[in-house]
Amino acid sequence: MIAGTERRTGPFIATSEHRRFVEFANAVRKHRYIGLCFGPAGVGKTLSARRYANWQRAEPLLLDWGTHRKRSDAAVYTDLAKARTIFYTPPVSATVGPLRRDLQQLLHRANACIDMHGARGQQREDLDCLLNHIELIIIDEAERLPTQALEYVRDLFDRHDIGLMLVGMPGIEKRMARYPQLYSRVGFAHHYRTLQGEELAFVLKRHWHKLGLTLDAADFTDAQAVAAIAGITGGNFRLLQRLFVQIARVLRLNERTAITEEVVDAARSTLVIGVN
């Protein structure tokens, strides 16, 4: 499970890539297909999936499952009833045993919450009933799943009226093609891409604003800084966030009030950046 996501990434930004992801997820959920979502690390796949499932609010309640309930839990029940989706990240070297246990536990708890939202209050134990509310399971880092675990999720998909989305790095679609029983059930594929053009400019304006500054496309200094940032990050959402954390630090330490190419270079020198 992922904790502290917003602290690491900053406030969520609804980009056009996120909107395309939502359309993709809705299609997988509606038509009950298997969907593959792939893209480079850091482009926002996990953020979009968690946002779609309302997981930022649902996860703490589902993990800290006990008898004590708060009034605020009702908002989580509403979120789960609206999304009808669970989000799961398998551990490294995942095996079918823990995968089965974790998914069944999440399904049981999520369905109990949706039951409470509907004022039915029945917490069912058998798997057939557990799935009656959930319409989509999203599995992140799906390249971690070994063959036996993939067979389990395929069997889960076959036995129940539910959509399944596997999220991973580029190449996952080629790996899945080696499993014809699973790949033949794939109805949709979505390539999650880096920020480009106007969308990148929009996100940069948000970052400038967060620092109390205004990005002016007609200002040569700003244009130089934007070009430097675009070259360094390649439009990678996560890398942009990391770079701006360091830009804010450089501005503060040097008492600067403008983001310049020199400031960007100084911020970049503190980061470890791989190949984009």
N, C-alpha and C positions, 0 to 999 in steps of 0.2 A: 504494500500500500504506500501511497505517496503522501507525505505530510509537509506542511509549510509551503505548498505550491505557490500561493499568492505572495508570500513573503519573498520568494526567490524571483518571481516573474513580474511583480507589480500588478496593478489593476488590469483586469481583462479588457482587451480591445477587440471588438467585433469586426474583424476584417472580412473582405469578400471571400477569402479562403475559408474562414470559419463558416460563412453563410453557405458556401458550396458543400462543406462537410455536413451541415445540418440537413440540406436537401438530400444528400447521399444517405445519411442515417435514417431519415424519414422513409426513404424508399426501401431500404433494407428491412426496417421495422414493419412497414405496411405490407410488403409483399412476402415477408418471412423467408428471405433468401439469406445465403451467406455472402457477406461483402468483405472485400479486401481494401484496406486503406494503407497506403505506403507513401513514404517521403523521407528526406534526410533528417537526421537528428536536429532538433531545435527549431523546426519550422512551425510547431504549434499543434501537432496531432493530438498529443495527450491533453493539452489544455482544452482543445475543442471537444474532445470526447468526455472529459470530466464535466465541462460546462453543459453539454447536452444532457448528461445524466443527472444534473444538479448534485454532483458528487461532493462538491466542496462543503455542502451542508449535510448531505446524507451520510457521508463516510464516518464522521465522528460518532453519530448515533448508532450506526450499524456495527461498528467495531467495539464500542463501549456498551455492550448489550447487557442490560440488567433490569431489575424490577423497578428502579426509581425512574419516574418519568417527569418531565417538566412541561409546563404549558407551551414553551417554545417548540417542543417536539411536534406539535400539530402542524407547524409550517413545513417540517421535513416530510410528514405524511403526505401533505399536499404536493410537495415537489416530486415525491416518488410516484404518486398517483398520476401526475401529469406526464412524467417522463416514461414511466413503466420500463425503465432501463436499469441494469446494473453494470458497473464498471469494475474490471478486475485486472490486476497486474500479477502474473505468476512470478514466483521467486526464481532466481537463477538456478539452473539445473532442475527445473520443475519435473515432478513425476506425477503419474496419474492419481495416486492416492491423495496427496495434499490438494491437488486441483479439484478432485471430486468433492472432498470435504469442504473446501473453501467456497466453491460455487453453490453447493447445497445450503451451506450456512447463510450466505448472502441472499439466496433466493427465499429461504424460509423467513429471514428477518425482514426483507423488503416487502414480501407479501403480507406479513403480519402488520406492517405499518400501513400498507394500502387498505387492508381490512379495517384497521382502526379509523382510517380516513373515511371509509364508507360506513362507519358506525355498525359494522357487523361483528367486530371483535372476536372473530374465530381464528385461531392460530393452528393451521393444519400441519400435519407431520409428513404425509406421504408426498413423494416428488411430483406425482401427477397433479396434485392440487397446488403444490407450491408454484408451479409454472403458470397458473391460470391468470394471474395478473400481469406478469412480466412479458413484454413483447420483444425485448432486445437485450442480448448480452454482448457487451463490448469487452474484448480481451486485448489489452495493450501488451507491447513487447512480445508479440505472438511468436517471434522467431525463437523464443526460449522453449517452446513446447516441443518435446520429443514426439516420435511417431505414435507411441501409445496414448499420449495425452491428446494428440490431434484426433486419434480414433475415438476417444471418449467424447470430445466436443462434437464430432460429426454424429455420433450415436445420439447425443443429447438433442441435436438439431433434428435428426430423423424422427425421434420418438415424440417430439413435442412441437406444438404450433408456435414457434418462436424464431425470431431473426437472430443471426449471429454475425458480429463484425470482428474481424481479426486485423489488428493495427500493428504495423511494423516498419522496418527499414526497407529501402529499395532492394529488390531481389526476393522479397517474401513471396511475391506472385509467381516467380519462377520456381521457388521451392515447393509451393503448393501444387504446382503443375505436375510434380512427381507423384502426387497422391490422387489418382484419377477418381476414386470414390468421393473424395472431398471436393476436388477441383470442379467436378461436373456439377456440383450444387452451387457454385459461385455464380450469383446473378449480377453483381455489380462490383466494379473496382474504381477506386478514387485515388488519384495521384495528388497528394498534398504538397503544394509548391511554395517556394520562398517568396517574400514580398518583392514586388517590382513596381516601377513607375509611380503612378499617382497614389497607389496604396502605400508604398514605402514612404512617400512624401507625407501622407496623412499620419502614419505612425510616428514619423520623426517630429511632426508638429506637436503631437501629444507629448513626446519626450521633452521637447523644448519647453512646452507649457508647464510640465511638471517641475522644471527647474526655475520657474518664474520668468522665463524668457519668451520672446516671440521670434519665430522663424520667418524671415523675409526672403522670398525667392529672388527678389530684385537686388538684394544686398550681396555684393561679391564675396565678402567674408563668410556669410552664411552658405553661399553656394559652394565655396571651397570646402567648408566643413562637411556639408552634405555629401559631396563627391568622395571625400576621404572616408566617411562612415560607410557609404555604399560599397566602396572598394574593399574595406576591411571585413565587413560582415556578409557581403553578398546577399543581403536581404534576409538573413537568418534571424528569426524572431528572438530566440534565446540569446544569441550573440549580441544583438542590439541591446537587450536588457543589461547584459554583463558589461558592455562597453559604456553605457550611460551611467552605471553605478560608479565606474572609474572616472568618467568625465565630471560628474558631480564632485567627486573627491578632489580632482585636480583644480577645479574652479574654486573650491573652498580653501584649499591649502595655499593657493597662489593669489587669493582675493581677486579673481577675475570675474567679469560680468558678461562675458561673451564667449560663445563656443567658436573657436578658431581652428584652423587646420593644425596649428601647433598644439593646442589643447587636446585634440583628437589623437595626435601622434603620441603625446605623453600618456594618455589614457591607454592607448593600444599597447604601449611598451610594458604595461603591468599585467597583461593577459597572456595566457597560453592559448593560442588559436591554432586549430588543426586545419586541414584542407577542407574548404567549403565545396 
